[in-house]
Amino acid sequence: MDIFLQLANRSTILASEMAESAEGGFGLNLDIFEANVINLAIVIGILVYFGRGFLSSTLGNRSAAIEKALNEAEVKRAETAKLLEAEQAKLKAAQAEAAGIIAKAEGDAQKARESILATAAADVARMKQEASADLGAEQAKILAELRVRVAELAMAKAAAQIPSRLNDDSQQRLVDRSISLLGGQ
């Protein structure tokens, strides 16, 4: 193809050079035979006749290559669309699964929170009850110790005062009265 274009270009240049040399400058030659219009028509005709097959085959090959590339691109686009659709479905499934996991985790956390709060409340109530029982036991123990101490002090004071207050006469009356209270004579 390049050869034909170069031939046509050279013949045009040659014709214009001959026209310039004949007249001695640049000008418009209206003589058809002298201006090589017929020669140009013959060269162009030869180019069209012989170049048509080459040009047709080249354009046909190029058209087939373009059509093949378009078909491959269409197939790849369809495959990509299918892959995209499948991946989007996977993404939706994963998002739904993640939402389910989050909801389950929140439910489990709420149950654990309630269980911990209930256990803590029961522990506090048990501790209060134990503290109250311990306090009651301590109070009873302290009261018992106080009673013993008061009794000991009272006995010691009574033992200290008995010899000075009781004489034989009052001791006899006390014994008689105690016997009569007990149901004696």
For each residue, the residues with C-beta under 8 A, 3 or more apart:
1: 4 5 51 54 55 58
2: 5 6
3: 6 7
4: 1 7 8 47 50 51
5: 1 2 8 9
6: 2 3 9 10
7: 3 4 10 11 43 47
8: 4 5 11 12 40 43 44 47
9: 5 6 12 13
10: 6 7 13 14
11: 7 8 14 15 36 39 40 43
12: 8 9 15 16 40
13: 9 10 16 17
14: 10 11 17 18
15: 11 12 18 19 35 36 39 40
16: 12 13 19 20
17: 13 14 20 21
18: 14 15 21 22 36
19: 15 16 22 23 27 29 34 35 36
20: 16 17 23 24 25 26
21: 17 18 24
22: 18 19 34
23: 19 20 27 29
24: 20 21
25: 20
26: 20
27: 19 23
28:
29: 19 23 34 35
30: 35
31: 34 35
32: 35 37 38
33: 37 38
34: 19 22 29 31
35: 15 19 29 30 31 32
36: 11 15 18 19 39 40
37: 32 33 40 41
38: 32 33 41 42
39: 11 15 36 42 43
40: 8 11 12 15 36 37 43 44
41: 37 38 44 45
42: 38 39 45 46
43: 7 8 11 39 40 46 47
44: 8 40 41 47 48
45: 41 42 48 49
46: 42 43 49 50
47: 4 7 8 43 44 50 51
48: 44 45 51 52
49: 45 46 52
50: 4 46 47 53 54
51: 1 4 47 48 54 55
52: 48 49 55 56
53: 50 56 57
54: 1 50 51 57 58
55: 1 51 52 58 59
56: 52 53 59 60
57: 53 54 60 61
58: 1 54 55 61 62
59: 55 56 62 63
60: 56 57 63 64
61: 57 58 64 65
62: 58 59 65 66
63: 59 60 66 67
64: 60 61 67 68
65: 61 62 68 69
66: 62 63 69 70
67: 63 64 70 71
68: 64 65 71 72
69: 65 66 72 73
70: 66 67 73 74
71: 67 68 74 75
72: 68 69 75 76
73: 69 70 76 77
74: 70 71 77 78
75: 71 72 78 79
76: 72 73 79 80
77: 73 74 80 81
78: 74 75 81 82
79: 75 76 82 83
80: 76 77 83 84
81: 77 78 84 85
82: 78 79 85 86
83: 79 80 86 87
84: 80 81 87 88
85: 81 82 88 89
86: 82 83 89 90
87: 83 84 90 91
88: 84 85 91 92
89: 85 86 92 93
90: 86 87 93 94
91: 87 88 94 95
92: 88 89 95 96
93: 89 90 96 97
94: 90 91 97 98
95: 91 92 98 99
96: 92 93 99 100
97: 93 94 100 101
98: 94 95 101 102
99: 95 96 102 103
100: 96 97 103 104
101: 97 98 104 105
102: 98 99 105 106
103: 99 100 106 107
104: 100 101 107 108
105: 101 102 108 109
106: 102 103 109 110
107: 103 104 110 111
108: 104 105 111 112
109: 105 106 112 113
110: 106 107 113 114
111: 107 108 114 115
112: 108 109 115 116
113: 109 110 116 117
114: 110 111 117 118
115: 111 112 118 119
116: 112 113 119 120
117: 113 114 120 121
118: 114 115 121 122
119: 115 116 122 123
120: 116 117 123 124
121: 117 118 124 125
122: 118 119 125 126
123: 119 120 126 127
124: 120 121 127 128
125: 121 122 128 129
126: 122 123 129 130
127: 123 124 130 131
128: 124 125 131 132
129: 125 126 132 133
130: 126 127 133 134
131: 127 128 134 135
132: 128 129 135 136
133: 129 130 136 137
134: 130 131 137 138
135: 131 132 138 139
136: 132 133 139 140
137: 133 134 140 141
138: 134 135 141 142
139: 135 136 142 143
140: 136 137 143 144
141: 137 138 144 145
142: 138 139 145 146
143: 139 140 146 147
144: 140 141 147 148
145: 141 142 148 149
146: 142 143 149 150
147: 143 144 150 151
148: 144 145 151 152
149: 145 146 152 153
150: 146 147 153 154
151: 147 148 154 155
152: 148 149 155 156
153: 149 150 156 157
154: 150 151 157 158
155: 151 152 158 159
156: 152 153 159 160
157: 153 154 160 161
158: 154 155 161 162
159: 155 156 162
160: 156 157 163
161: 157 158 164 165
162: 158 159 165 166
163: 160 166
164: 161
165: 161 162 170
166: 162 163 170 171 174
167: 170 171
168: 171 172
169: 172 173
170: 165 166 167 173 174
171: 166 167 168 174 175
172: 168 169 175 176
173: 169 170 176 177
174: 166 170 171 177 178
175: 171 172 178 179
176: 172 173 179 180
177: 173 174 180 181
178: 174 175 181 182
179: 175 176 182 184 185
180: 176 177 183 184 185
181: 177 178
182: 178 179
183: 180
184: 179 180
185: 179 180
